[in-house]
Amino acid sequence: MLNKLLFHRFPNLKSLLTRVQYEFISALNLKRDVLFMNFGYTDHHEGREPIRLDVDDELHRYPLQLYHHVARHADWTNANALEVSSGRGGGASYIMRRFKPRSYVGVDFSTRAIEFCRSHHKIEGLSFEHGNAEDLKFPDETFDIVLNVEASLYYPNLDKFLGHVKRVLKPGGYFLYTDLRYEEKVDEWHKQLKDIGLKLIKEEDITDNVLAALEMDRARRIHLVDTYIPAILREQFYHFAGLKANTPGGNLHLEHRRYWVFVMQKA
Ligand SMILES: C[S@@+](CC[C@H](N)C(=O)[O-])C[C@H]1O[C@@H](n2cnc3c(N)ncnc32)[C@H](O)[C@@H]1O
């Protein structure tokens, strides 16, 4: 409830608290078992074959599958790509290894997350820069692909971010985007996206896939919170990890939020 009030009424305060929260997370001395911070995706329950993963990636299967599901909609060959809000860099590393773009820059406003990424993901062509989604410093028409995964809900002004996405994309470039919104805000969100003037190639409600992934990944998520978070803060972080604050083993939900994927292209 408080969360919802902050999201809707005080977006700048929400953004500040988000920054404090992510800097706190990065200060926890998390290890390589935390490379992603999204709710995950699965379509195994719909009868699809799970993607094949390297042994080291298997631990991160569900959050990694969210990246895979979004990324597979564009051709990454020779692409120069930008990820806005790359977090702890797990998605960036996976996409570099799996889809092999020419270059990939991850940007995040958490300085500690950027330091972590620089020291943990050393792949030729992959780099990380500190920056704000609403004030991207790249020149016009720099990127073939811009990717954004479960982060724009924290931006106080989504239009500013979308304006930068359109500006930094080359003509023909793709915006691959996934996030969630409270049910009553979904129509407004769709309208905002249509208004930026990119061609909508695909939109998909993946809420059920995200909930199924949370269920399959539940034990790992509880374990991570119990391992890294001091007992006094655990309730808050169970919630952050997509679990019910008081009963992390109970029914899962996204607090009446819907999770969507959008694939858009600049004319
Ligand atoms: C839920 S995490 C997702 C991280 C990553 N995309 C993933 O899926 O693992 C949200 C990320 O958005 C970043 N973030 C929030 N507001 C931002 C802003 N205004 N500019 C840049 N990054 C921001 C946070 O620091 C955090 O790393």
The ligand as a MOL file (V3000), in Angstrom:
LIG
                    3D

  0  0  0     0  0            999 V3000
M  V30 BEGIN CTAB
M  V30 COUNTS 27 29 0 0 0
M  V30 BEGIN ATOM
M  V30 1 C 14.9150 -4.4910 -10.4880 0
M  V30 2 S 16.5460 -3.9690 -10.8840 0 CHG=1
M  V30 3 C 16.7680 -4.7460 -12.4680 0
M  V30 4 C 18.2220 -4.8410 -12.8570 0
M  V30 5 C 18.4510 -5.6690 -14.1280 0
M  V30 6 N 17.7800 -5.1030 -15.2620 0
M  V30 7 C 18.0220 -7.1020 -13.9170 0
M  V30 8 O 16.9980 -7.5080 -14.4900 0
M  V30 9 O 18.7000 -7.8120 -13.1500 0 CHG=-1
M  V30 10 C 16.3080 -2.2590 -11.3070 0
M  V30 11 C 17.5930 -1.5140 -11.6560 0
M  V30 12 O 17.2280 -0.2000 -12.1170 0
M  V30 13 C 18.2390 0.7050 -11.6840 0
M  V30 14 N 17.6500 2.0530 -11.7870 0
M  V30 15 C 16.5560 2.5270 -11.1550 0
M  V30 16 N 16.3310 3.8150 -11.4970 0
M  V30 17 C 17.3060 4.1550 -12.4020 0
M  V30 18 C 17.5970 5.3330 -13.1490 0
M  V30 19 N 16.8550 6.4410 -13.0140 0
M  V30 20 N 18.6450 5.3120 -14.0100 0
M  V30 21 C 19.4140 4.2030 -14.1440 0
M  V30 22 N 19.1840 3.0530 -13.4570 0
M  V30 23 C 18.1460 3.0340 -12.5890 0
M  V30 24 C 18.5780 0.2190 -10.2880 0
M  V30 25 O 19.8250 0.7140 -9.8340 0
M  V30 26 C 18.5740 -1.3050 -10.5130 0
M  V30 27 O 19.8430 -1.7650 -10.8970 0
M  V30 END ATOM
M  V30 BEGIN BOND
M  V30 1 1 1 2
M  V30 2 1 2 3
M  V30 3 1 2 10
M  V30 4 1 3 4
M  V30 5 1 4 5
M  V30 6 1 5 6
M  V30 7 1 5 7
M  V30 8 2 7 8
M  V30 9 1 7 9
M  V30 10 1 10 11
M  V30 11 1 11 12
M  V30 12 1 11 26
M  V30 13 1 12 13
M  V30 14 1 13 14
M  V30 15 1 13 24
M  V30 16 1 14 15
M  V30 17 1 14 23
M  V30 18 2 15 16
M  V30 19 1 16 17
M  V30 20 1 17 18
M  V30 21 2 17 23
M  V30 22 1 18 19
M  V30 23 2 18 20
M  V30 24 1 20 21
M  V30 25 2 21 22
M  V30 26 1 22 23
M  V30 27 1 24 25
M  V30 28 1 24 26
M  V30 29 1 26 27
M  V30 END BOND
M  V30 END CTAB
M  END
